[in-house]
């Protein structure tokens, strides 16, 4: 998801992609991912989690190849949409297997480990992407950022076939095609106007389309309640929202993902367009952020969550605001950065620590009260909200950036000003994250620790 962010200027230069096309490459992937994640989780409930995982990995590997050999921006966008669909089948099975392999009192710790790996992968994306682009392996330019998935996917297929246990839901649910179509309509109403509105001159129908997402959401919930009453196989399981931890966990997650999705997309643009960094320099600049995030997810949040509870999510969000404010100030002193680039390391490290303290505890907090029979649906819904937030963040905050500094206007000062405007919105979403996290219940049952007071 994040490895492509650092490649945006390269894709525009080598493939001739427009601003809107690169937004679709990033947000389109996340949109399809979020659309099909719940269906992917339900597919695991039906056919078995390990079998669905193998299917998803195989599809992801094949679509990565299609991305790597794309010849036009349109082909790459189409391949990315297919790649998002394959990932949506693959990812929920990991969380579902964790749900059935561990009893409730051990589940939070196991899911926290999953959060470590997911968070580390997300923050390492720009680092790895920057080095792959600068290495220009075999003269392939941007293509290795997708082709690198081939050996990883093949290895995952072999190991998963040998190691993963079988398991599926005892309820044997069915796929909910009408519910999936309603979710598709909801996401289209939100994402399409945000990305394409600028190219069409922000017509009235775009705002009407975005406004229609509210009644579509109401229709979706009413339909889901009716389907659950009839046969219990609705795509959205309304009873999951009866758990306060799950409801506020989802709200906190979407606010946080909007912030981080917009941040990861606009930060690499600002570094390359505004500061003139090469992809390798962007990769190096992300190392403190990646280190801070992985340390906070792997060490700080795992130790602090049992003792202090979900309040550490708020601490992390406020820490990210502090680091982002310092980074934005530094971006407006380019001469100072030119003479001492390591000055960027401290605010990026602070932001990474905040990201880890926020993102690491969110999945276990949100899923700690979920019934095992709904493991697939809940896992899929949580990841769907994560990807939807990332897609909205990329679309909305990315569009805001391009409004201030479009592709054809490559004045570095405008790029830095565009990042400052974007950073203001990101900070607002992080503050909302901090407030929402305070409403997540603190009575989590975590192995080896009493619930926090």
C-alpha positions, 0 to 999 in steps of 0.5 A: 500500500505505501511503497508506491507513495515514493514513486509518484513523481517517477510514475508521472515522469516515466509513465506519463501519469497525471495527478488524478491517475496516481491518486487512483493508483494509491486510493483506488487500491485502498478503495477496492481493498476496503470494499472487498475486505468484509467479503474476504473475511466472510469468504474465509468463514465459508471455505476456511481461513487457510484456503482463502489465504492461499487464494489471496496470496496467489492472486496478489502475486499474479496481480503484482506481476501485472502491475510490474509489466503495465505499459500505460497509466490506465493499465497500472490503475486497472492492475492496482484495482485487481491487486487490492481485490486479491489483498482483500481476500488474503489479509482478513484470514490472518486476523481470523486465524489469530482469533480462533487459535487463541482464547480471549485472554491471550487474543489481545497480545496475539493481535498486538503482534500482528499490529507490530508486523502490519505497522512495520510493513506500512512504514517501511514501504517508502524506505524500501521503495526509495532504494528500489527506485534509486537502484534502478534494477536492470534499468526497470525504473519503477517496476521493481516496487511491484515485482519484488512481491513475486518471490515473497508471494511464492515463498508465502504460498509454500510456507502457508500450505505447510504451516497454517491450520484449517479452520472456519466459522461454525455458522457457515454464512453466505456471501452478501452480494446486495450488501457488497453492491451497497458498500460499493455505491457508498465508497464510489459516492465518497471517493470518485468526487474527491479524486476527479472533482478538480479535473471537472471543475468541482461541479455541483453533482460531485457534492450531491454525490458525496452527500448521497453517501449518508442515505446510502449508509442508512439504507445499508444498515437497514438492509443489514439488520433485515438480512441478519434477521432472515438468515444471519449472513449480512455483509455488515453485522449490526450486532457488532456495533453493540460493543462500545469498544468495537464501535469507538475503535472503528471511529478512531481507526478511520480518523487515524487512517485518514490522517496517516493516509494523507500524510504518507502521500503528501510527505513524499511529494513535499520531499521530492517536489519541494526539497528536491530529494531523490527517491533514495534520500526520501527512503533514508529520511523515512528511516527514523519514522520507520524506526520510531513506529516499529519500536513503539508498536513492538515495545512501547505499546505492548508494554503500555497497553496492559498498564494504561489501556487505550489512553495511550492511543491519545498520547500517540496521536498528540505526539504525532501532532507535535512531530508534524508541527516541528517538521512543517516548520523545518520544511519552511527553512530549506536552506537549513535543511540543505546544510543539515539534512539530519535535522529532519530525523528528530521530528520524523522519529517523534512522528513514528513513535506517535504512529506506533503508540496509536496504530499498534493498540487500535486493532486489539482494542477494537477486537477484544470484545468480538465473538469468535463466530464473527471473527471473519466479519469483524476482522474484515470490517476493521481492515475495511475501515482502515483502508477506507480511511487511507483511501479517503485521506489520499483522495481528500488530502492529496487533492488539497495538495494538488490544488495548491501545487498541481503537477504542471506547477513544479515551483518548490515553494508551492509544494512546501506551502501545499504540504503546510496546508495538508498538514493542518488537516492532518493535525485536525484528524489526529486531534479527533483521533485523540478525542475518540480514543478516550471513549474506548472502554479501558476494561480490556482483558490482557494476558498476564495483567489486570485490566487498567483502572 
